[in-house]
């Protein structure tokens, strides 16, 4: 009997709880304010949304920057390794002087002058010789004209002109490979008191003489109207290169990687803290 009563009491209580829950569910909650109500977007039947699927056999994957994952050609890897090696190793002054080139404004000033004295191209030379041969054949040969004032190029030829002190201004490329070809030329120019400078890009010098590249070029003479510009360049380059003792003493390289730099900084900081502690103990 006692058990029966207990069961009946439990049933009654569960029924009451169920009714209360239903009543609470039926209660109306306060409606959201006007601002928060979402407006229903009317779909245009002409333009159906077609979401992309990038799974296997689905849409084409978007383009990503895969530079880090590219296996670069060997010559590019060697270039990069060489550049890093030259940064890490200490470079002697004789080689490091080729990194101390003239700036952009000076280079533009020189190139503007040099373009006026570009030598003739092969086609121009051929035309000139053909005209000369025709004149000789017709018997109307003119008197020999003076040789035109042009840029002199070629390492051996430039060296000869410097040794004879005929060169007025020598320009050397900074990226000659192997660098030993021109490593001695600045010293020769200083000895013979010929103004020289180092410019970035052997291809830029090559363009002046209609070649792919040129290790060095020189000017032996200029027209009267350009003598003032040449004198200015000579004066500036003599002060910057010929008379600059610092260029002959400055070592290059020795630049470590970012991780090594952080390690060195932490080490120096630790040493400074150690010294500060020692000083503190001595004062106390």
PLY file of the C-alpha trace (Angstrom):
ply
format ascii 1.0
element vertex 284
property float x
property float y
property float z
element edge 283
property int vertex1
property int vertex2
end_header
0.00 0.00 0.00
2.77 2.41 0.98
4.55 1.79 -2.33
1.33 2.41 -4.29
0.79 5.73 -2.57
4.34 6.77 -3.27
3.98 6.02 -7.01
0.71 7.96 -7.20
2.31 11.00 -5.53
5.22 10.95 -7.97
2.85 10.76 -10.95
0.81 13.71 -9.70
3.94 15.84 -9.21
5.34 14.97 -12.68
1.99 15.85 -14.28
1.97 19.23 -12.47
5.54 19.96 -13.62
4.64 19.10 -17.22
1.65 21.44 -17.20
3.76 24.29 -15.78
6.41 23.76 -18.48
3.77 23.85 -21.21
2.28 27.05 -19.79
5.74 28.68 -19.72
6.34 27.66 -23.35
3.03 29.18 -24.42
3.91 32.56 -22.86
4.76 35.17 -25.50
8.29 36.56 -25.32
8.81 40.30 -25.91
9.32 41.07 -29.63
12.70 42.33 -30.83
13.11 46.07 -31.47
12.60 47.37 -35.03
16.31 47.93 -35.64
17.18 44.31 -34.88
14.58 42.79 -37.16
16.21 41.13 -40.14
14.86 42.17 -43.48
14.02 39.34 -45.78
16.09 39.52 -48.94
14.08 38.81 -52.01
15.89 36.36 -54.23
16.09 37.10 -57.92
15.16 33.97 -59.85
17.39 35.04 -62.77
20.59 35.00 -60.69
20.92 31.85 -58.67
23.77 31.58 -56.15
26.16 28.78 -56.98
28.55 28.31 -54.06
31.93 26.87 -54.99
33.16 23.52 -53.79
36.95 23.10 -53.59
36.77 19.36 -52.88
38.31 16.75 -55.17
36.74 17.00 -58.62
35.12 20.34 -57.72
36.07 23.92 -58.60
39.59 25.06 -59.50
41.63 26.11 -56.47
42.42 29.86 -56.10
45.92 31.06 -57.04
48.38 31.11 -54.17
51.89 32.55 -53.79
54.10 29.45 -53.99
57.45 31.30 -54.10
58.70 29.58 -50.95
57.92 26.14 -52.35
59.52 26.60 -55.78
62.64 24.60 -56.57
64.64 27.38 -58.18
67.17 26.66 -60.96
70.70 25.91 -59.80
72.21 29.15 -61.17
69.70 31.22 -59.14
70.45 29.22 -55.98
74.18 29.74 -56.54
73.64 33.50 -57.00
71.75 33.69 -53.72
74.27 31.55 -51.86
77.12 33.70 -53.19
75.37 36.89 -52.09
74.82 35.53 -48.56
78.40 34.24 -48.38
79.78 37.66 -49.37
77.64 39.22 -46.62
78.87 36.79 -43.96
82.58 36.66 -44.80
84.89 39.60 -44.19
85.78 41.23 -47.52
89.21 42.93 -47.86
89.33 46.62 -48.91
90.73 45.82 -52.40
87.48 43.96 -53.21
85.12 45.95 -51.00
85.91 49.21 -52.85
83.72 47.95 -55.74
80.66 48.08 -53.44
81.21 51.81 -52.86
79.85 53.01 -56.21
78.63 56.46 -57.26
75.02 57.39 -56.49
72.14 57.67 -58.95
72.45 61.44 -59.59
76.18 61.21 -60.35
75.59 58.20 -62.63
72.89 60.09 -64.56
75.21 63.09 -64.94
78.01 60.92 -66.34
75.73 58.88 -68.63
74.21 62.08 -70.05
77.72 63.19 -71.05
78.83 59.74 -72.27
75.81 59.31 -74.58
77.08 62.22 -76.69
80.28 60.26 -77.44
78.90 56.82 -78.26
80.94 55.05 -80.99
79.33 54.20 -84.33
77.40 50.96 -84.74
78.37 48.21 -87.22
75.69 49.36 -89.67
76.91 52.99 -89.50
80.51 51.87 -90.02
79.51 49.75 -93.03
77.63 52.69 -94.59
80.59 55.03 -94.01
83.08 52.61 -95.61
80.77 52.02 -98.58
80.47 55.79 -99.16
84.26 56.15 -98.85
84.85 53.34 -101.38
82.35 54.86 -103.81
84.00 58.29 -103.50
87.41 56.72 -104.13
86.04 54.92 -107.19
84.53 58.12 -108.59
87.73 60.04 -107.87
85.99 62.52 -105.61
87.77 61.47 -102.44
87.78 64.18 -99.78
90.64 65.06 -97.49
91.00 62.89 -94.43
88.86 64.19 -91.58
89.89 64.17 -87.94
88.93 61.09 -86.00
85.66 61.60 -84.12
85.85 61.93 -80.33
84.27 58.77 -78.90
84.32 56.59 -75.79
87.21 54.13 -75.58
86.47 50.65 -74.24
88.15 47.29 -73.77
90.26 46.47 -70.72
93.62 46.27 -72.51
93.00 49.45 -74.49
91.86 51.40 -71.41
94.90 50.15 -69.47
97.20 51.36 -72.25
95.54 54.79 -72.26
95.85 55.09 -68.46
99.53 54.08 -68.55
100.20 56.72 -71.24
98.17 59.28 -69.23
95.89 59.87 -72.22
92.69 58.97 -70.35
90.81 61.91 -68.83
88.21 59.88 -66.92
87.95 56.11 -66.30
84.69 54.41 -65.33
84.79 50.84 -63.94
81.80 48.50 -63.49
81.18 47.17 -59.97
79.98 43.68 -61.01
82.79 42.39 -63.25
83.15 38.63 -62.87
85.82 37.52 -62.00
86.56 40.75 -60.11
90.33 40.11 -60.40
90.15 41.42 -64.00
89.73 45.01 -62.75
90.81 44.78 -59.09
94.17 46.46 -59.88
92.78 49.22 -62.14
91.87 51.72 -59.34
95.45 51.47 -58.00
96.87 52.13 -61.47
94.57 55.16 -61.89
95.72 56.57 -58.54
99.37 56.02 -59.44
99.01 57.75 -62.83
96.77 60.47 -61.32
93.85 59.69 -63.65
90.36 60.38 -62.17
88.28 57.21 -61.94
84.94 56.10 -60.53
82.99 52.87 -59.97
79.48 52.64 -61.43
76.79 50.04 -60.80
76.14 47.74 -63.76
78.47 46.50 -66.49
75.38 46.31 -68.76
74.93 50.10 -68.50
78.49 50.60 -69.76
77.87 47.98 -72.47
74.89 49.97 -73.79
77.15 52.99 -74.33
79.44 51.01 -76.66
76.80 48.77 -78.34
77.83 45.63 -76.45
76.09 43.39 -73.92
78.55 44.36 -71.17
81.72 46.38 -70.71
84.10 46.05 -67.75
85.42 49.62 -68.09
85.33 52.63 -70.40
87.20 55.93 -70.57
87.01 59.39 -72.11
90.17 60.78 -73.71
88.72 64.07 -74.95
85.47 66.01 -75.25
84.14 68.93 -77.28
84.53 72.49 -76.05
80.92 72.81 -74.91
81.29 69.71 -72.64
84.67 70.55 -71.08
83.06 72.26 -68.07
80.92 69.15 -67.33
83.95 66.88 -67.67
86.01 69.10 -65.33
83.22 68.96 -62.70
83.06 65.16 -62.90
86.86 64.87 -62.69
86.96 67.09 -59.61
84.14 65.21 -57.84
85.46 61.74 -58.66
89.04 62.63 -57.69
87.84 63.71 -54.25
85.50 60.71 -53.88
87.81 57.96 -55.16
91.41 58.98 -55.94
92.05 61.03 -52.77
89.76 59.05 -50.45
92.01 57.04 -48.12
88.99 55.61 -46.26
88.01 53.53 -49.34
91.39 51.78 -49.23
91.00 50.88 -45.55
87.35 49.96 -45.19
86.64 46.24 -44.85
83.30 44.82 -45.99
81.08 41.88 -45.08
80.88 40.44 -41.58
77.07 40.92 -41.52
75.49 37.98 -39.72
71.97 36.61 -40.15
69.03 37.92 -38.09
69.08 34.90 -35.74
72.81 35.27 -35.08
72.31 39.01 -34.48
69.65 38.26 -31.84
71.93 35.71 -30.16
74.79 38.26 -30.02
72.47 40.94 -28.63
71.25 38.59 -25.87
74.85 37.67 -25.05
75.89 41.33 -24.81
72.88 42.09 -22.63
73.78 39.23 -20.28
77.40 40.50 -20.02
76.16 44.03 -19.25
73.84 42.71 -16.51
76.72 40.69 -15.04
78.95 43.77 -14.98
76.17 45.87 -13.41
75.77 43.26 -10.63
79.50 43.25 -9.94
79.56 47.06 -9.77
76.56 46.99 -7.40
78.34 44.55 -5.06
81.53 46.61 -5.11
79.67 49.84 -4.26
77.79 48.18 -1.40
0 1
1 2
2 3
3 4
4 5
5 6
6 7
7 8
8 9
9 10
10 11
11 12
12 13
13 14
14 15
15 16
16 17
17 18
18 19
19 20
20 21
21 22
22 23
23 24
24 25
25 26
26 27
27 28
28 29
29 30
30 31
31 32
32 33
33 34
34 35
35 36
36 37
37 38
38 39
39 40
40 41
41 42
42 43
43 44
44 45
45 46
46 47
47 48
48 49
49 50
50 51
51 52
52 53
53 54
54 55
55 56
56 57
57 58
58 59
59 60
60 61
61 62
62 63
63 64
64 65
65 66
66 67
67 68
68 69
69 70
70 71
71 72
72 73
73 74
74 75
75 76
76 77
77 78
78 79
79 80
80 81
81 82
82 83
83 84
84 85
85 86
86 87
87 88
88 89
89 90
90 91
91 92
92 93
93 94
94 95
95 96
96 97
97 98
98 99
99 100
100 101
101 102
102 103
103 104
104 105
105 106
106 107
107 108
108 109
109 110
110 111
111 112
112 113
113 114
114 115
115 116
116 117
117 118
118 119
119 120
120 121
121 122
122 123
123 124
124 125
125 126
126 127
127 128
128 129
129 130
130 131
131 132
132 133
133 134
134 135
135 136
136 137
137 138
138 139
139 140
140 141
141 142
142 143
143 144
144 145
145 146
146 147
147 148
148 149
149 150
150 151
151 152
152 153
153 154
154 155
155 156
156 157
157 158
158 159
159 160
160 161
161 162
162 163
163 164
164 165
165 166
166 167
167 168
168 169
169 170
170 171
171 172
172 173
173 174
174 175
175 176
176 177
177 178
178 179
179 180
180 181
181 182
182 183
183 184
184 185
185 186
186 187
187 188
188 189
189 190
190 191
191 192
192 193
193 194
194 195
195 196
196 197
197 198
198 199
199 200
200 201
201 202
202 203
203 204
204 205
205 206
206 207
207 208
208 209
209 210
210 211
211 212
212 213
213 214
214 215
215 216
216 217
217 218
218 219
219 220
220 221
221 222
222 223
223 224
224 225
225 226
226 227
227 228
228 229
229 230
230 231
231 232
232 233
233 234
234 235
235 236
236 237
237 238
238 239
239 240
240 241
241 242
242 243
243 244
244 245
245 246
246 247
247 248
248 249
249 250
250 251
251 252
252 253
253 254
254 255
255 256
256 257
257 258
258 259
259 260
260 261
261 262
262 263
263 264
264 265
265 266
266 267
267 268
268 269
269 270
270 271
271 272
272 273
273 274
274 275
275 276
276 277
277 278
278 279
279 280
280 281
281 282
282 283
